[in-house]
């Protein structure tokens, strides 16, 4: 089957390897899945690809090792339960994301997030952009992921349709990490969509092919970027999303949250199927893919009973709320990967145990920074390959984050042993 690689990207599909296998990324609304949708993901994963789903740091799900001939059937299976991938890759408004999990403010951000997702996804006006455009809604500043978005909308006053948001723009990681800047404070909800459209319009009109919005900011400066956005915005009217009734995933506050830890975001088909069945038996209606590549469940019944059932089934429902290990697929499933990221993550766990389990760590297999190492307490990035005696091995950059900004690189081109020596010293502090 002959396929146009550029057209595939807009469908959320990348060529994965030299064997002609593909990665299919599935957009989720802020990382949220119904049990019915999760069941279909498990079924499709069991029939197609590697039999393991990858949970991304932006709350999406990826199939790996798909033959070209299977792509249409995977698409049909996803569409049957309202899941889609249009714009999940390529130069488009990507999946709209929320890292706040099932906590305070999450329901309101989910309402707005879904309105935005319906407006931007599959809309030709928001495709064919110079590069990807990432939008996030956040229910506060705790996780700092507003810093790395092309557009971040942070809930600062929750009052239904009269809620207000801080608006950040022009952030991003990749090969040239740059924190976004605060564009406007306490923006009324009705003004968010016109402002978002204006920012995308400016990016489409003046962005350089293959470069993110942050590069336009650096080229023209903040004052000029603001001027261009306001010029586009002045003729746009407020848009109030008036709902007939309260739309909330947390309707009465009596639901319990359970976190299931998934190592490196790699979720085997069988385990997802077990998770769905146990959830359905114990009053769970929703699953959430967290930004740390785990699964969070929202339980209406007795959460401790489900927790015990999950533990008996071999799921890890323990661990510190503050600890996290984010890992990109690395060279095993990505043509850009320079190292075996999961093996590296497993070595960290084996060597440092609890010292690592309570810290925030992230491992990226290349400079694209998909695991967001600059937002972890300690970030590891495979930066280059070195040749020595007819073999090639990766060298690593090490980042450390202190304070509210992005983590800073403080060691470069380390061998794996040198990396572990430095990391061990920091973890013992």
C-alpha positions, 0 to 999 in steps of 0.5 A, a space after each residue: 500500500 502506497 501512502 502519503 506520509 505528510 497526509 498520514 501525519 494529519 491523521 495522527 499517524 507516523 511511519 515508525 520504522 524501516 519495516 513499514 510499520 506505523 504509530 497511530 496516536 489517538 486524541 483524548 479530551 483532556 486524557 479522559 476515557 469512558 470505560 466503553 472507549 477503554 474496552 475498545 482500545 483494549 480490543 483493538 490493541 489485542 488485534 493490531 500492532 504490538 499488543 501494548 498501548 503507550 500512554 503519552 505525557 499529553 494524555 493521548 494513547 498510541 498504537 505501535 507497530 501497525 501494518 499499513 493495511 490495518 490502519 483503516 480498520 483501526 480508524 473504524 474501530 476508534 470512530 465507532 466509540 467516538 475516538 479520533 486522531 485527526 490533528 494528533 500529529 502534523 501541523 495542526 491544533 493538537 489534542 487539547 490537554 489538561 494535567 490537573 487530573 480528577 481534582 478541584 477545578 477539573 470539571 470546569 476545565 473539562 467543559 471548556 476543553 471539550 468545547 475547544 476540542 470540538 471547535 478546533 479538531 478536524 477544522 481545516 482552518 486550524 490545519 496546515 499550520 507551520 508546525 504543531 500548535 498545543 493548547 492546554 486547560 489547567 485547573 491551577 499552576 501546581 504542575 507548571 505545564 502552562 509554561 510549555 504550551 503554545 496556548 495555556 488557559 489556567 483557571 484562576 476563578 471558578 464561577 460557572 460561565 463567569 469563570 476567569 483564566 490566565 492566558 499564557 502563550 508561546 511556550 514549548 520544549 523540543 530542541 530549544 526549550 522556552 517558557 511561555 509568557 503571561 499574555 493576559 490575566 483573569 480573562 472572562 470565559 467568553 473571551 477565550 475562544 476569540 483570543 485563541 483563534 486570534 493567536 492561531 491566526 497570527 501563527 498561521 499568517 507569520 509563523 515560519 514553516 517547521 517552527 513553533 510559535 515561540 520562534 515567531 515571538 523571538 523574531 518579532 518581540 513580545 510587543 509586536 506579537 501582542 499587536 498582531 494578536 490584538 489586530 486579529 482579535 478586535 473584530 471577533 465577538 465574545 463566545 459564551 458556551 451556555 450549557 442547558 445543565 451542569 456538565 461535570 465529571 465530578 457531580 457530587 464530590 463523593 467520588 474517590 480517585 485511585 491512581 494505578 501506576 503504569 511503568 513508562 506508560 506501557 500498558 499491555 492489552 490484557 492489563 487494560 482489559 482487566 482494569 476495565 472489567 474491575 472498574 465496571 464491577 466497582 462503580 467506575 465510569 471514567 479512566 484518565 491518562 495522567 501527564 505522568 503516564 499513569 491511569 487514574 480512576 474515578 470511583 463512585 462506590 467504595 474505592 478501597 474495595 476496588 483498590 484491593 481488587 486492583 492490588 490482587 490483580 497485580 496492579 501497582 496502586 501504591 507510591 507517592 503522589 509526588 513521585 513520577 517517572 516519565 519515559 518516552 518510547 525511545 529507540 525501540 519504537 521511535 526512529 528519533 530515539 537514541 537510547 533504550 529509555 525503558 531499560 534506563 528507567 528500569 535501571 534507575 528503579 533497580 539501583 535507587 529504589 525508594 530514593 527515585 520513587 519519591 522524586 520526579 524524573 523524566 527520560 527522553 530518547 532524543 532532543 525532542 523532549 517528549 517526556 518533558 525532562 525540563 519539567 521534572 525535578 531531574 530530567 535525562 535527555 539522550 543528546 547524541 550518539 558517540 562512536 568508539 571501537 566500532 560501536 555506538 552508544 548514547 551520551 546524555 544531558 542532565 537537567 535539574 529543576 528548582 523553582 517555578 521555571 523550566 529545568 536547567 541543563 547542568 551536565 552534558 554528554 555524560 556516558 550512562 555510568 557518569 549519568 548514574 554517578 551524578 544522579 545518585 549523588 543528587 538523589 541522596 541529598 
